[in-house]
Amino acid sequence: MTQDIPTLSGESSDERPSKSQLKREMHALQALGEQIIAMTPTERARFPLSEDMLAAVEETSRIRSHEGRRRHMQYVGKLMRREDLEAIQAVFDQIEQEQRHRDLAFHRLEKWRDRLIEEGDDAVEAFIEEHPDVDRQALRQLIRNAKSERERGKPPANARKLFRLIRETAGL
């Protein structure tokens, strides 16, 4: 009984793939398995994985020898062939998109911090208007201290504290 081996893109080929193509697909599946293994249990729980795959992922942490781990990763790659690759890719895409959103939010907060230090009162008023629940006294004090640090060439301890205050105020 022969079975078409799906490629990573989800297409199946009527003609028999080359041995090199099969190896590339197997290595790609192993790499995908390694990415899943490297994730935290909370992140991993988001993936639609079979019981066999979950057991193999758990087993990986107990394997100490290099050769044993190499063989186990081949087994993980073999198990990955039976997994729903499109659903797994969708979860990876979702995680990547969430990371991009966090990065953008982080950059916006960094811009606020820099603007508050450089522009002074105008930026403070704009920030307070956008975030009325901020501790104004602490905000102004941290801005003054951060400016002073910058002028004296000191490490940016107060700029970091200012960033933390901005992040907490923004709810991130």
C-alpha positions in Angstrom: 0.0 0.0 0.0 1.6 3.3 -1.1 0.6 6.6 0.2 1.3 10.1 -1.2 3.6 12.0 1.2 2.3 15.6 1.6 4.7 18.3 1.1 5.0 21.1 3.7 2.9 23.3 1.7 0.0 20.8 2.0 0.1 19.7 -1.7 0.5 16.0 -2.7 2.4 15.0 -5.7 1.3 12.2 -8.2 4.9 11.5 -9.1 7.2 10.1 -6.6 9.4 12.8 -4.9 13.1 12.5 -4.9 15.0 11.1 -2.0 16.5 14.6 -1.4 13.1 16.2 -1.4 11.9 13.6 1.2 14.9 14.4 3.4 14.3 18.2 3.1 10.7 17.7 4.1 11.7 15.4 7.0 14.2 17.9 8.3 11.7 20.7 8.0 9.2 18.6 10.1 11.9 17.9 12.7 12.7 21.6 12.9 9.0 22.4 13.4 8.9 19.8 16.1 12.0 21.4 17.8 10.3 24.8 17.7 7.3 23.3 19.5 9.5 21.5 22.0 11.4 24.8 22.7 8.2 26.6 23.7 6.8 27.0 27.2 4.0 24.5 28.2 1.5 27.4 28.1 2.4 28.3 24.5 2.5 24.6 23.5 -1.0 24.1 24.8 -2.3 26.4 22.1 -1.3 23.9 19.4 -3.6 21.2 18.1 -1.3 18.3 18.8 -2.1 14.6 19.1 -1.6 12.6 22.3 1.4 10.8 20.7 3.0 14.1 19.8 2.4 15.5 23.3 4.0 12.3 24.8 7.0 12.7 22.5 7.4 16.3 23.5 7.3 15.4 27.2 9.8 12.6 26.6 12.4 15.0 25.0 13.3 16.6 28.3 14.3 13.2 29.8 16.7 12.3 26.9 20.3 13.2 27.8 22.5 11.5 25.2 23.2 13.3 21.9 22.6 10.2 19.8 19.4 9.4 21.7 18.1 13.0 21.2 19.0 12.8 17.5 17.0 9.6 17.0 14.1 11.0 19.1 14.0 14.1 16.9 13.7 11.8 13.9 10.8 10.2 15.7 9.2 13.6 16.4 9.6 14.5 12.7 7.8 11.2 11.8 5.0 12.1 14.2 4.8 15.6 12.7 3.7 14.0 9.4 0.5 12.9 11.0 -0.2 16.3 12.6 -2.5 19.0 11.1 0.3 21.2 9.7 -2.1 24.0 8.5 -3.6 24.3 12.0 -0.1 24.3 13.6 1.1 27.0 11.1 -2.0 29.1 11.9 -1.1 29.0 15.6 2.6 30.0 14.8 1.2 32.9 12.7 -1.0 34.0 15.5 1.8 33.9 18.0 4.0 35.9 15.6 1.3 38.5 15.1 0.9 38.8 18.9 4.6 39.3 19.3 4.5 42.0 16.6 1.7 43.8 18.4 3.7 43.6 21.7 6.8 45.0 19.9 4.8 47.9 18.4 3.2 48.7 21.8 6.7 48.6 23.4 8.1 51.0 20.7 5.2 53.4 21.2 6.0 53.4 25.0 9.7 54.0 24.2 8.7 57.0 22.0 6.6 58.4 24.8 9.5 58.1 27.2 11.9 59.8 24.8 9.4 62.5 24.0 8.7 63.2 27.7 12.4 63.6 28.4 13.1 65.7 25.4 10.0 67.9 25.1 9.2 68.5 28.7 5.9 70.1 29.7 4.1 70.0 26.3 4.7 66.2 26.2 3.7 65.8 29.8 0.4 67.5 29.2 -0.3 65.4 26.1 0.5 62.2 28.1 -1.7 63.2 31.0 -4.5 64.0 28.6 -4.1 60.5 27.1 -3.6 58.8 30.5 -5.4 60.9 33.2 -4.9 58.3 35.9 -1.0 58.6 35.9 0.8 59.7 39.0 1.7 63.2 37.9 4.1 63.9 40.6 6.1 60.7 40.1 6.0 61.3 36.3 7.5 64.8 36.6 10.1 63.7 39.1 11.3 60.8 36.9 11.4 63.1 33.9 13.6 65.6 35.8 15.9 62.9 37.1 16.2 61.2 33.6 17.1 64.6 32.0 19.7 65.1 34.7 21.1 61.7 34.1 21.4 62.3 30.4 23.1 65.6 30.8 25.7 64.1 33.2 26.3 61.0 31.1 25.1 58.7 33.9 23.4 55.3 33.4 19.7 55.7 32.6 18.2 54.3 35.8 15.5 56.9 36.1 14.7 56.6 32.3 14.1 52.9 33.0 11.9 53.8 36.0 10.0 56.3 33.8 9.5 53.6 31.2 8.1 51.2 33.8 5.7 54.0 35.0 4.5 54.6 31.5 4.1 50.9 30.8 2.1 50.4 34.0 0.0 53.4 33.2 -0.7 52.2 29.7 -1.7 48.8 31.1 0.9 46.7 29.3 
